[in-house]
């Protein structure tokens, strides 16, 4: 009986090990294909979800595959994050075994781009530290209640919190380091991100009233930004723009994606 138990344990360990190795091989093949498809400088991180992997591999249908890449360069931006969740990714098991995946079919995909604070701060001259936060109703109510502490022309009336961002930048004003807090509206203009300040506060609020009008106007112009973050993964059309922790996220969905590469004969001919 003891030998049977030991044999079962050994068999389970071997199956788990084989499952892990097979999953790693498939993730590598998919990662290589994604690098070409997304025009990335390096292979992205790929995770095939679900256990056991071999059951999915034998059917050639992977329920969910997560793709992630960091520090992607897009035009003047150097730290764009790329995310994608792929559902029912179909890859023939024979192609995985041979290491020559040339066709990947994806039933649906959710893609997103992250414009991080590291790239945004480069577009804000004089700002040495920057924080990005989502906006909620409580934040807007508080800003409305303390509207007399904001710079002239500030208002949060009519702002939808789902399409707004709060940015807090540290900069030197009159020789003193102060925090400039901005609540801005987020809009998509084509594939560009537009940030339009609506409420600006300096320091604790009392300092705002002392700022000359030219400086108030300068702050408003400085935080008015238009950014081109590039195209979403798999040519996904962006349908949502929102603020997340320390970044702005564009996201959307698409269906029936096919990734094609060179056929095995063609790939061999180029070696």
Secondary structure, 3 states (H helix, E strand, C coil): CHHHHHHHHHHHHHHHHHHHHHHHHHHHHHHHHHHHHHCCCCCCEEEECCCCHHHHHHHCEEEEEEEEEEEEEECCEEEEEEEEEEEEEECCHHHHHHCCCCEEEEEEEEEEEEEEHHHHHHHCCCCCEEEEEECCHHHHHHHHHCHHHCCCCCCCCCCCHHHEEEEEEEEEECCEEEEEEEEEEEEEECCEEEEEEEEEEECCCHHHHHCCHHHHHHHHHHCCEEEECCCCHHHCCCCEEEEECCEEEEEEEEEEEEEECCCHHHHHHCC
